Amino acid sequence: MTVADRYFDLLIERLAEVRATQAQSIDRAAQACAASIAADKLVFSFGTGHGALPALEMFPRTGTIVGFRPIVESTMISFHRVWGDMGARQYRFIHAVEGYGRAILRSHQLDPKDSIVLFSHSGVNAVILDIALGAKEKGLTVIAVTSLPHSSASPSRHSSGKRLFEVADIVVDTRASLADASIHIDGLSAPVGANSTSVAIAIAHAIVAATAEKLVQRGIEPLVMVNPNTAGKETANAANDRNYDELWRRLKAR
């Protein structure tokens, strides 16, 4: 069996675990998101580092729906440069600085009927805890997508002493391992093949899809982003422009 085969087997196993154990939590998350969108409110999403990737996937991309609103801070996601502006060392510093997350929240007009989906493999660092605690204080429903195997084995790095799963109203466990990377190769001391991001993105899309279904069950037709890279490009663009206008209407109301 090749290393690639081993990785795919591992990822399939992780997704099967999530499917078998987290269905109720995903359903609860979708119920909360649908309630916010049905009330003409928003569902924010946020993550730092690689946790920002599933947050970005929730809107606006093909198959997602209006009402989700990613919060993306360039200082939290641009460390791929490693050296220079917004490099890895700056990220490593800033995501551990308490108070920065609260400054981020102050830049957004939050409503108690909003929800927020937070992505963090470890769930222990300062910014993600700032966001979670600040959102709770504002009355939002806080949904955590995090690894309980990792987080429960790690101390908090926030003055509250809490970890994300201890703050959130709803917790979806990615089941990702403590080390995240899980493929061991003879001759290498550290494992390769990270899996937390792939699983978190799958969970993000499961929540969005389940939210859409629950809105339909409420008699509300959600506005869906459609793929413009087809023969129906103009029709798709018109539909997506309508979606952007609807998001702006919700934002402008604040």
N, C-alpha and C positions, 0 to 999 in steps of 0.2 A: 504494500500500500504506500502510495506517495505521501509526502508531507501535505501536499494540497488536499488529497483525499482525507487525511486525518483531520485537517482543519475544517473541511466541509462537514464531516461527520460530527465534529465537536459543535459546530454552529447549529446543525440540525437538532442535535441533542439538547442544546440550550433552549432553542425555540420550542421544542416539544415540552420541556419542563415548564416554560412560561405558559404555554397553552394549557397544560394540565393543572397548574397550580394558581395561575393569576387571572383566570377568566372572571371571577367575581370582582376583583379589584379593577380590572379594565372596564367592566360593565358599570361599576360605581363611578369611575372617572368619566365615562361617557355620559352618564346621567347628569353629573355636575356640569360638564361642558355644554350639554344640550340645554340645561336650565338657564345658563348664562346667555347663550345665544338666543334662545327663545324670548328672553326678557330684554332683548335689544342691547345686550351688553357684550363684553369681550372675554375671550379666553387667552391670556398671555402665556407665552412659553419662554423658557430661559434656561441656559446652561453655560458653564464656563469651559474653556478648552474644548475638548472633543464633545463635551456635553452640549455645546452650542449647535452641533450638527443636527441632532434630532429636533432641537427647538426650531431650527430653520426649515426643516422638512414639513412642518405643520401648516405653513402657508407662506407665500402663494406658489404652489406648484401643482401640476396636474393631479387631479383626484382629491385635492383638499377643498375645504369649504370656507366661505366668508364667516368671520367671527373669531377665528384664531389670529393672534397677533404676536409674532416673535419679538422679543427684546434682544437685540444683538449689539454688544459693545465691542468695538474694534480691538480694544485692549485685552479682551477676553478670548479672542479667536485668531488673531493674526500672528501668533508666535511661530508659524511655519517658517518665517524668515530665519529664525534662530539668532542670527547676528543682526545688529543695526536697529533701526526704528521698530518698536513693538516686537522685540525679539523674545526668545524663550526665557531669558533671565528676568525681563520686565514682567512677563506673565507670571512666572513663578513667584515673584514678589507681590504683584497687585492682587492676585486671587486670594492671597492670605491676609490682606489688609482689611481689618474690621472697620465698618463705616462706609466703605465704598459701595457696597450693595444697597445701602439705604439712600445714598446719593443717586444711584441709578433709579430707584423707585420714585424718588422725588421728581424725576423728569417725565413721569407718566401719570396721567390723571386716572387714578384707580377708583372703582366703584365697588361697594360691598357685594354687589351681585355678580361681579366678575369672578372668574376662576383663573388659576395659574398652574401650569404644568412645569415642574422643575426637574431637570435632568442632571444627575451627578452620580458617577460610579461609586465614589467613596462617601459622598454626603457629609464630609467633615470639615470642609474649608470655610473660611470666614465669609466670602462674598455670597455663596449659595445659602448660608445660614442667615445672613443679613436679609436677603431677599425673602426667604421663607418666613422668618419672624415678622418682617415688616408687612408682608402681605396678610399674614394672620391678624395683625393688629388692625389692618384696614377692613377686616371682615371677609376677605376673599376665601374661597375654598382652595386649599393648597393640595396639589396632587404631586407626589414624588415618584419619579422613575429612577430607581437606585438599586445597588447591589447589597442585599442584606448580608450575604456571606462576607463581603468586604467591610461594609460599614459597621456591622455589629462587632467586628473584631478590631476596630480602629477607634482610638480616642478622638473626641471632638477637638478642633482647633479654633473654637469660638468661645468667647467668654461666657456664653450661656451654658456651656458644657453639654449642649445637645447636638445630636446628629440629625440629618435631614429626615430620616424615617421617624424620629421621635417628635418632630414638629408637624409633619404633614397630616392632613385629614384623611387622605387616601394614599396608600403606598402600593406601587406596582414593583415587584422584585424582579430584576433582570436575571437573577440567579448566576450572574457572572462571578467568576472565581476571584479570590483575594488578589491574586497577581494580575488579573485580567488576561494577560497572555497565558496560553495553556498548552502550547505545543513544545514538547521537550525533544531536543535533537542531540544525539550523541556528539560530544565534543564541545557543546555550548553550555555554559554555566547558567544562563538565564533563558527562560522560555520565550517563544515568539508566538505570533498569531493571536493578537488581541481580538476579543469578541464582544466587549461591552457595547461598543458603538453600533455594530450591526444589529444587535438585539434591541437596543434602545430605539433605533430608527424603526424597526418593525413594530415595536410597541406604540410608538408615536402614530404610525399610520393606522394601526388597529384602533386606537382611541378616536382618531378622526373619522374613520369609517363607521364605527359604532355610534358616534355622535350624530352623523348624518342619518343613520337609521332611526335613532330615537327622535330626531326632529320630524322626520316623515311620520312617525307614529303619533306625534303630537298634532299632525295636520299642517306642519310647516315644511315647505319645500326649500331645502338649503341651496344656496348659490354655490355651484361647483366650478372649480377651475378646470378648463378643458385644454386638451393638447392642440397647440396651434401648428405643430409640425406635421400637418397632414394636408390632404387636398382641400379640406375645409378651413383653411387658415383664416380667411376674412370673417367667417362666422364665429370661429373660435376666439379671434381677437375681440370681436364685438361683445361676446359673452363675458370675456375676462375683463374688458374695460368696464362693463356694467358691475362686475364684482368689485373692482377697485373703487368705483364710485360709491358702492354700498359701504365698503370699509371706511371711506372718507366720511360718509354721512354719520357713521357711528362715532368716529373720532371727533368730528366737528361738534357733535352734540355735547362734548365735554368742555 
